[in-house]
């Protein structure tokens, strides 16, 4: 083993031990070449094009990610990967993936590591001024044909990051119950000829702040223009069915990009990405909306489930009331992001940023090891007046609620 490998191993281990089983993560911004930025990520306006104008503006911030994003031929080797801050120098760092690969179950829990051999999910802030195109994330079988994973995902709309709604605060899910596959096929065959207006076949729901949805693979959707907290599986794979959105035209490669070479332009194959029964479910909202569920509430804190009711991803919202200190235990390792307030999280000072420069360190994002989560994390709200609010994301556990009607 090279000397650098020994040095990195020591750094990864020592950083975790010194900080009582918690890593501080470095802000991880991702550009997208489509649509317009929503300008709610608290990133300095001079840094919107930090990757270069060719790459598009920064529109997402990824949390607790061990995967590289799927972002075109110019994607950087480490684009999408979360870095751990070993100290107070932004260059003194290592990736969360390196830490998981080295520490394995010691970091994320033995059962989880044995099942997935990695940290299997991540989350993001998704920040667009306009609605996103109508698209579908592939299921696991379809994604495996192109060497990728299926992508279940969930949405929650934090009020702290939504000072304005964007141009269209409504999200389309699926199709009207009476729509047929033939109607969808007729729209897709004209993808390069005209605006197919495929959302005419869909259903839109106005976004409700402090609430959310679960979106299974195979359900077509067009997210609205509020900033969205989005826990999801380790995948960045989709097929875009809408060719014109908010005046922006998308090439057919967006429809085809996750087809095997021999199935490019095969409309029937692409229609096969859809879980048809879920898409035309007449009770879609009742089955897939996810209003918060209170776990516990007392004079010191409030904790709620905000993502639940699926076999993959989960999230909680923790609110520590002004001037209070709490120790909170969890079943598993988790990533977390502060959205309001300041104080301490175990050894670390923590605070929600007002403005971030690209590449700078922050005090708002952390990764908590399984052992520390199970023993408890002590959080101090140092404000006399303002709550301290944290969003926590992790793979579904045995205590995650199954469906809201069962609770």
GUROZA-962126 format. One record per residue (C-alpha): x, y, z; residue number from 1. Coordinates in steps of 0.001 Angstrom, whole numbers. Layout:
# residues N
[torfi [X; Y; Z]; NUM]
...
This chain:
# residues 407
[torfi [0; 0; 0]; 1]
[torfi [1316; 3448; -915]; 2]
[torfi [2245; 5953; 1803]; 3]
[torfi [-637; 8226; 756]; 4]
[torfi [-3041; 5326; 1293]; 5]
[torfi [-1804; 4933; 4865]; 6]
[torfi [-2126; 8698; 5402]; 7]
[torfi [-5678; 8730; 4033]; 8]
[torfi [-6707; 5751; 6152]; 9]
[torfi [-5402; 7491; 9268]; 10]
[torfi [-7131; 10752; 8304]; 11]
[torfi [-10495; 9061; 7701]; 12]
[torfi [-10350; 7175; 10991]; 13]
[torfi [-8962; 9998; 13106]; 14]
[torfi [-11500; 12537; 11806]; 15]
[torfi [-14366; 10283; 12818]; 16]
[torfi [-12922; 9487; 16252]; 17]
[torfi [-12015; 13102; 17024]; 18]
[torfi [-15556; 14235; 16245]; 19]
[torfi [-17394; 11550; 18201]; 20]
[torfi [-18595; 9564; 15207]; 21]
[torfi [-19769; 12470; 13037]; 22]
[torfi [-18336; 13888; 9812]; 23]
[torfi [-18832; 17478; 8644]; 24]
[torfi [-19513; 17553; 4905]; 25]
[torfi [-18491; 20220; 2399]; 26]
[torfi [-21259; 21853; 294]; 27]
[torfi [-21654; 19835; -2910]; 28]
[torfi [-23139; 21934; -5723]; 29]
[torfi [-24199; 20433; -9066]; 30]
[torfi [-24821; 22294; -12360]; 31]
[torfi [-27471; 21330; -14887]; 32]
[torfi [-27450; 22351; -18536]; 33]
[torfi [-31235; 22712; -18725]; 34]
[torfi [-33831; 25106; -17249]; 35]
[torfi [-33288; 28211; -15093]; 36]
[torfi [-31890; 28364; -11538]; 37]
[torfi [-34299; 29168; -8723]; 38]
[torfi [-31645; 31173; -6793]; 39]
[torfi [-32664; 29746; -3397]; 40]
[torfi [-29583; 27620; -2619]; 41]
[torfi [-27939; 30563; -812]; 42]
[torfi [-25049; 30406; -3275]; 43]
[torfi [-23344; 33697; -4135]; 44]
[torfi [-24635; 34976; -7515]; 45]
[torfi [-21069; 35286; -8824]; 46]
[torfi [-20699; 31504; -8405]; 47]
[torfi [-23803; 30338; -10323]; 48]
[torfi [-21584; 29320; -13253]; 49]
[torfi [-18672; 27992; -11208]; 50]
[torfi [-18362; 24989; -13555]; 51]
[torfi [-18330; 27246; -16634]; 52]
[torfi [-21231; 28596; -18683]; 53]
[torfi [-21144; 25550; -20976]; 54]
[torfi [-22238; 23398; -18036]; 55]
[torfi [-25214; 25568; -17135]; 56]
[torfi [-26015; 27226; -13829]; 57]
[torfi [-25835; 25467; -10467]; 58]
[torfi [-29352; 24319; -9620]; 59]
[torfi [-28827; 21505; -7112]; 60]
[torfi [-26974; 20802; -3881]; 61]
[torfi [-26370; 17115; -3109]; 62]
[torfi [-26131; 15652; 400]; 63]
[torfi [-24391; 12507; 1684]; 64]
[torfi [-23645; 11311; -1847]; 65]
[torfi [-21275; 8477; -2741]; 66]
[torfi [-22159; 8527; -6464]; 67]
[torfi [-21039; 10547; -9455]; 68]
[torfi [-23837; 12411; -11179]; 69]
[torfi [-24964; 11638; -14729]; 70]
[torfi [-24421; 15055; -16261]; 71]
[torfi [-23177; 14759; -19838]; 72]
[torfi [-19767; 14197; -21382]; 73]
[torfi [-18150; 17071; -19456]; 74]
[torfi [-19030; 15682; -16018]; 75]
[torfi [-16048; 15897; -13668]; 76]
[torfi [-14699; 12691; -12141]; 77]
[torfi [-15842; 13693; -8653]; 78]
[torfi [-18969; 15627; -9656]; 79]
[torfi [-21798; 14737; -7294]; 80]
[torfi [-19549; 13087; -4692]; 81]
[torfi [-19753; 14500; -1158]; 82]
[torfi [-16482; 15439; 550]; 83]
[torfi [-15758; 15259; 4262]; 84]
[torfi [-13909; 18195; 5864]; 85]
[torfi [-10982; 16808; 7882]; 86]
[torfi [-10257; 20247; 9342]; 87]
[torfi [-10808; 23901; 8511]; 88]
[torfi [-8892; 23928; 5209]; 89]
[torfi [-11218; 23176; 2239]; 90]
[torfi [-8396; 21191; 604]; 91]
[torfi [-7958; 18960; 3665]; 92]
[torfi [-10648; 16516; 2698]; 93]
[torfi [-11656; 13047; 1516]; 94]
[torfi [-14822; 11730; -98]; 95]
[torfi [-17629; 10155; 1879]; 96]
[torfi [-17300; 7232; -543]; 97]
[torfi [-13676; 6710; 532]; 98]
[torfi [-14802; 6682; 4163]; 99]
[torfi [-17605; 4165; 3494]; 100]
[torfi [-15303; 1932; 1449]; 101]
[torfi [-12697; 1924; 4238]; 102]
[torfi [-14822; 1792; 7393]; 103]
[torfi [-17733; -212; 5965]; 104]
[torfi [-20151; -1300; 8711]; 105]
[torfi [-18247; 655; 11338]; 106]
[torfi [-19515; 3819; 9670]; 107]
[torfi [-22926; 2938; 8200]; 108]
[torfi [-23878; -147; 10250]; 109]
[torfi [-22982; -3767; 9600]; 110]
[torfi [-26418; -4900; 8435]; 111]
[torfi [-26701; -2042; 5952]; 112]
[torfi [-23196; -2611; 4609]; 113]
[torfi [-23710; -6351; 4212]; 114]
[torfi [-26928; -5732; 2286]; 115]
[torfi [-25742; -3001; -94]; 116]
[torfi [-21913; -2880; 187]; 117]
[torfi [-22175; 934; 165]; 118]
[torfi [-24250; 3858; 1457]; 119]
[torfi [-27269; 3308; -851]; 120]
[torfi [-29002; 6710; -983]; 121]
[torfi [-28439; 10451; -1042]; 122]
[torfi [-30525; 13594; -894]; 123]
[torfi [-30475; 16963; -2585]; 124]
[torfi [-31924; 20436; -2759]; 125]
[torfi [-33514; 20789; -6186]; 126]
[torfi [-33886; 24450; -7158]; 127]
[torfi [-35466; 25503; -10460]; 128]
[torfi [-37395; 28667; -11285]; 129]
[torfi [-39572; 26848; -13827]; 130]
[torfi [-41193; 23403; -13634]; 131]
[torfi [-39047; 20488; -14753]; 132]
[torfi [-39895; 18362; -17785]; 133]
[torfi [-42324; 15429; -17579]; 134]
[torfi [-40045; 12427; -17072]; 135]
[torfi [-39899; 8955; -15608]; 136]
[torfi [-37207; 7266; -13509]; 137]
[torfi [-36474; 3734; -14581]; 138]
[torfi [-37287; 730; -12418]; 139]
[torfi [-34525; -1599; -11295]; 140]
[torfi [-34928; -4121; -14118]; 141]
[torfi [-34915; -1499; -16896]; 142]
[torfi [-32030; 401; -15300]; 143]
[torfi [-29951; -2780; -14962]; 144]
[torfi [-30002; -3167; -18758]; 145]
[torfi [-27846; -38; -19012]; 146]
[torfi [-25728; -814; -15933]; 147]
[torfi [-27571; 1436; -13495]; 148]
[torfi [-29979; 1285; -10563]; 149]
[torfi [-33656; 2145; -10413]; 150]
[torfi [-34570; 5424; -8776]; 151]
[torfi [-37290; 5766; -6141]; 152]
[torfi [-37409; 9298; -4742]; 153]
[torfi [-39382; 11510; -2385]; 154]
[torfi [-40114; 15224; -2024]; 155]
[torfi [-40490; 17566; 925]; 156]
[torfi [-40850; 21350; 638]; 157]
[torfi [-39072; 23154; 3520]; 158]
[torfi [-40550; 26565; 4210]; 159]
[torfi [-37142; 27969; 5202]; 160]
[torfi [-35795; 27655; 1645]; 161]
[torfi [-38953; 28724; -172]; 162]
[torfi [-39259; 32480; 93]; 163]
[torfi [-40939; 32512; -3329]; 164]
[torfi [-42729; 29812; -5356]; 165]
[torfi [-41138; 30126; -8789]; 166]
[torfi [-43179; 30273; -11965]; 167]
[torfi [-45324; 27137; -11545]; 168]
[torfi [-45666; 25711; -7991]; 169]
[torfi [-47583; 22635; -9140]; 170]
[torfi [-46304; 19102; -9776]; 171]
[torfi [-47668; 16707; -12387]; 172]
[torfi [-47909; 13019; -11453]; 173]
[torfi [-48902; 10180; -13777]; 174]
[torfi [-51790; 10462; -16233]; 175]
[torfi [-55534; 11006; -15953]; 176]
[torfi [-57168; 7660; -15106]; 177]
[torfi [-58864; 7480; -18513]; 178]
[torfi [-55690; 7989; -20561]; 179]
[torfi [-54503; 5037; -22675]; 180]
[torfi [-51011; 3924; -23685]; 181]
[torfi [-51970; 4616; -27303]; 182]
[torfi [-52580; 8278; -26470]; 183]
[torfi [-49148; 8556; -24871]; 184]
[torfi [-47539; 6733; -27816]; 185]
[torfi [-49143; 9203; -30227]; 186]
[torfi [-47520; 12103; -28349]; 187]
[torfi [-44066; 10497; -28203]; 188]
[torfi [-43898; 9654; -31914]; 189]
[torfi [-43960; 13401; -32717]; 190]
[torfi [-41103; 14194; -30308]; 191]
[torfi [-38980; 15964; -32968]; 192]
[torfi [-41857; 17386; -35005]; 193]
[torfi [-43837; 19629; -32643]; 194]
[torfi [-44611; 20476; -29026]; 195]
[torfi [-46247; 17247; -27874]; 196]
[torfi [-47912; 18929; -24845]; 197]
[torfi [-47836; 15619; -23021]; 198]
[torfi [-48847; 17190; -19706]; 199]
[torfi [-52332; 17638; -21222]; 200]
[torfi [-52693; 13936; -20371]; 201]
[torfi [-51462; 14351; -16786]; 202]
[torfi [-52699; 15632; -13393]; 203]
[torfi [-51149; 18544; -11486]; 204]
[torfi [-51271; 19141; -7732]; 205]
[torfi [-50398; 22456; -6095]; 206]
[torfi [-47288; 22125; -3943]; 207]
[torfi [-47959; 22353; -202]; 208]
[torfi [-45066; 23640; 1921]; 209]
[torfi [-43976; 21467; 4860]; 210]
[torfi [-45481; 18392; 3230]; 211]
[torfi [-44432; 15990; 471]; 212]
[torfi [-44787; 12982; -1849]; 213]
[torfi [-43221; 9615; -2612]; 214]
[torfi [-42563; 8880; -6314]; 215]
[torfi [-41924; 5221; -7188]; 216]
[torfi [-39826; 4252; -10215]; 217]
[torfi [-42009; 4055; -13279]; 218]
[torfi [-44269; 7005; -12391]; 219]
[torfi [-44008; 9943; -14787]; 220]
[torfi [-43814; 13344; -13095]; 221]
[torfi [-42925; 16984; -13690]; 222]
[torfi [-41772; 18657; -10442]; 223]
[torfi [-43038; 22157; -9728]; 224]
[torfi [-40971; 25245; -9104]; 225]
[torfi [-40583; 25282; -5313]; 226]
[torfi [-37171; 24314; -3943]; 227]
[torfi [-37450; 20638; -3040]; 228]
[torfi [-35666; 18467; -489]; 229]
[torfi [-35378; 15169; -2339]; 230]
[torfi [-34120; 11955; -682]; 231]
[torfi [-33531; 9268; -3326]; 232]
[torfi [-31796; 6027; -4184]; 233]
[torfi [-28239; 5978; -5563]; 234]
[torfi [-29209; 6651; -9157]; 235]
[torfi [-29456; 9508; -11634]; 236]
[torfi [-31357; 7775; -14438]; 237]
[torfi [-34449; 8902; -16359]; 238]
[torfi [-36294; 9228; -19653]; 239]
[torfi [-37761; 12618; -20567]; 240]
[torfi [-41174; 12341; -22264]; 241]
[torfi [-41785; 16103; -22588]; 242]
[torfi [-39943; 17822; -25430]; 243]
[torfi [-40856; 21472; -24685]; 244]
[torfi [-41101; 22837; -21141]; 245]
[torfi [-41504; 26524; -20265]; 246]
[torfi [-40332; 27387; -23786]; 247]
[torfi [-37155; 25276; -23607]; 248]
[torfi [-36766; 22578; -26287]; 249]
[torfi [-35190; 19228; -25372]; 250]
[torfi [-33449; 16925; -27868]; 251]
[torfi [-34574; 13348; -28402]; 252]
[torfi [-31424; 12156; -26641]; 253]
[torfi [-33211; 13083; -23396]; 254]
[torfi [-35879; 10499; -24252]; 255]
[torfi [-33406; 7839; -25373]; 256]
[torfi [-30388; 8269; -23115]; 257]
[torfi [-31097; 5246; -20918]; 258]
[torfi [-32062; 2825; -23676]; 259]
[torfi [-29760; -4; -24813]; 260]
[torfi [-28200; 743; -28210]; 261]
[torfi [-30547; -1659; -29988]; 262]
[torfi [-33672; -24; -28451]; 263]
[torfi [-32991; 3629; -29291]; 264]
[torfi [-36117; 5337; -30706]; 265]
[torfi [-38183; 2254; -29815]; 266]
[torfi [-41324; 3957; -28488]; 267]
[torfi [-42861; 732; -27201]; 268]
[torfi [-39685; -66; -25259]; 269]
[torfi [-39669; 3445; -23764]; 270]
[torfi [-43350; 3141; -22831]; 271]
[torfi [-42332; -5; -20970]; 272]
[torfi [-40531; 2190; -18411]; 273]
[torfi [-43964; 3155; -17062]; 274]
[torfi [-45644; 1364; -14170]; 275]
[torfi [-48984; 1858; -15866]; 276]
[torfi [-51286; 996; -12973]; 277]
[torfi [-49626; 3509; -10679]; 278]
[torfi [-49647; 6208; -13358]; 279]
[torfi [-53414; 6032; -13835]; 280]
[torfi [-54317; 5332; -10196]; 281]
[torfi [-57540; 7334; -9542]; 282]
[torfi [-56478; 7638; -5867]; 283]
[torfi [-52918; 8726; -6620]; 284]
[torfi [-52839; 11480; -4004]; 285]
[torfi [-54246; 9233; -1300]; 286]
[torfi [-51619; 6581; -2050]; 287]
[torfi [-48510; 8707; -2627]; 288]
[torfi [-48803; 12035; -803]; 289]
[torfi [-46823; 12075; 2431]; 290]
[torfi [-48006; 14592; 5060]; 291]
[torfi [-45732; 14682; 8117]; 292]
[torfi [-46300; 12216; 10974]; 293]
[torfi [-45366; 13382; 14481]; 294]
[torfi [-42978; 11019; 16295]; 295]
[torfi [-42573; 12974; 19498]; 296]
[torfi [-43294; 16493; 20762]; 297]
[torfi [-42505; 18069; 24111]; 298]
[torfi [-41333; 21375; 25549]; 299]
[torfi [-37840; 20858; 24125]; 300]
[torfi [-38310; 19489; 20619]; 301]
[torfi [-40523; 18172; 17839]; 302]
[torfi [-39602; 15262; 15555]; 303]
[torfi [-41643; 14190; 12527]; 304]
[torfi [-41450; 11626; 9733]; 305]
[torfi [-41421; 13497; 6431]; 306]
[torfi [-40440; 10630; 4085]; 307]
[torfi [-41875; 7168; 4701]; 308]
[torfi [-44189; 4569; 3185]; 309]
[torfi [-41696; 2832; 865]; 310]
[torfi [-38953; 187; 1036]; 311]
[torfi [-36009; 2428; 138]; 312]
[torfi [-35712; 5929; 1556]; 313]
[torfi [-36775; 7782; 4680]; 314]
[torfi [-36358; 11200; 6297]; 315]
[torfi [-37188; 13019; 9510]; 316]
[torfi [-37499; 16665; 10469]; 317]
[torfi [-36111; 17589; 13904]; 318]
[torfi [-36977; 20941; 15478]; 319]
[torfi [-35137; 21943; 18662]; 320]
[torfi [-36982; 24756; 20391]; 321]
[torfi [-35232; 28016; 21369]; 322]
[torfi [-32672; 27696; 24164]; 323]
[torfi [-33146; 23928; 24479]; 324]
[torfi [-30744; 20966; 24487]; 325]
[torfi [-31811; 17490; 23378]; 326]
[torfi [-30151; 14123; 22860]; 327]
[torfi [-31840; 12251; 20017]; 328]
[torfi [-31289; 8588; 19154]; 329]
[torfi [-31836; 7002; 15736]; 330]
[torfi [-31773; 3444; 14431]; 331]
[torfi [-29222; 3969; 11694]; 332]
[torfi [-26547; 6180; 10220]; 333]
[torfi [-27895; 9288; 8527]; 334]
[torfi [-26974; 12419; 6649]; 335]
[torfi [-28438; 15731; 7750]; 336]
[torfi [-28787; 19343; 6680]; 337]
[torfi [-29688; 22355; 8830]; 338]
[torfi [-32362; 24597; 7361]; 339]
[torfi [-32821; 27049; 10248]; 340]
[torfi [-30998; 28223; 13370]; 341]
[torfi [-27604; 27723; 15005]; 342]
[torfi [-26007; 26011; 17984]; 343]
[torfi [-23969; 22820; 18471]; 344]
[torfi [-24216; 19299; 17116]; 345]
[torfi [-22010; 17172; 19427]; 346]
[torfi [-18466; 18579; 18972]; 347]
[torfi [-19365; 20779; 16029]; 348]
[torfi [-20720; 24314; 15966]; 349]
[torfi [-23646; 24260; 13548]; 350]
[torfi [-25394; 27069; 11724]; 351]
[torfi [-27592; 27685; 8710]; 352]
[torfi [-25750; 29820; 6120]; 353]
[torfi [-26941; 33164; 4817]; 354]
[torfi [-24642; 33062; 1763]; 355]
[torfi [-22135; 30482; 506]; 356]
[torfi [-19214; 30826; -1882]; 357]
[torfi [-18461; 27905; -4162]; 358]
[torfi [-15812; 25724; -2532]; 359]
[torfi [-16062; 27169; 970]; 360]
[torfi [-16730; 25154; 4100]; 361]
[torfi [-19994; 25449; 6001]; 362]
[torfi [-21524; 24394; 9318]; 363]
[torfi [-24839; 23055; 8046]; 364]
[torfi [-24246; 19511; 6726]; 365]
[torfi [-23158; 16374; 8599]; 366]
[torfi [-23016; 12587; 8365]; 367]
[torfi [-23695; 10663; 11584]; 368]
[torfi [-22277; 7153; 12001]; 369]
[torfi [-24503; 4245; 13002]; 370]
[torfi [-22942; 3911; 16463]; 371]
[torfi [-23255; 7602; 17258]; 372]
[torfi [-26851; 7683; 15966]; 373]
[torfi [-27829; 4744; 18177]; 374]
[torfi [-26072; 6161; 21255]; 375]
[torfi [-27609; 9577; 20640]; 376]
[torfi [-26585; 12956; 19227]; 377]
[torfi [-26707; 15954; 21558]; 378]
[torfi [-27926; 19143; 19894]; 379]
[torfi [-27937; 22585; 21488]; 380]
[torfi [-30069; 25421; 20149]; 381]
[torfi [-28067; 28536; 21076]; 382]
[torfi [-30812; 30981; 20089]; 383]
[torfi [-33252; 32369; 22635]; 384]
[torfi [-35872; 33032; 19969]; 385]
[torfi [-35386; 30933; 16813]; 386]
[torfi [-35893; 27173; 16389]; 387]
[torfi [-33073; 24991; 15118]; 388]
[torfi [-34402; 22762; 12311]; 389]
[torfi [-32601; 19754; 10822]; 390]
[torfi [-33626; 17400; 8012]; 391]
[torfi [-32243; 13840; 8329]; 392]
[torfi [-32073; 11353; 5417]; 393]
[torfi [-31303; 7621; 5490]; 394]
[torfi [-32383; 4251; 4036]; 395]
[torfi [-35726; 2920; 5258]; 396]
[torfi [-35475; 1153; 8628]; 397]
[torfi [-37713; -1400; 10332]; 398]
[torfi [-39444; 1397; 12283]; 399]
[torfi [-40169; 3608; 9285]; 400]
[torfi [-43967; 3890; 8879]; 401]
[torfi [-45231; 1811; 5971]; 402]
[torfi [-48209; 3841; 4785]; 403]
[torfi [-49847; 6846; 6363]; 404]
[torfi [-53249; 5161; 6691]; 405]
[torfi [-51656; 2498; 8914]; 406]
[torfi [-50489; 5042; 11488]; 407]
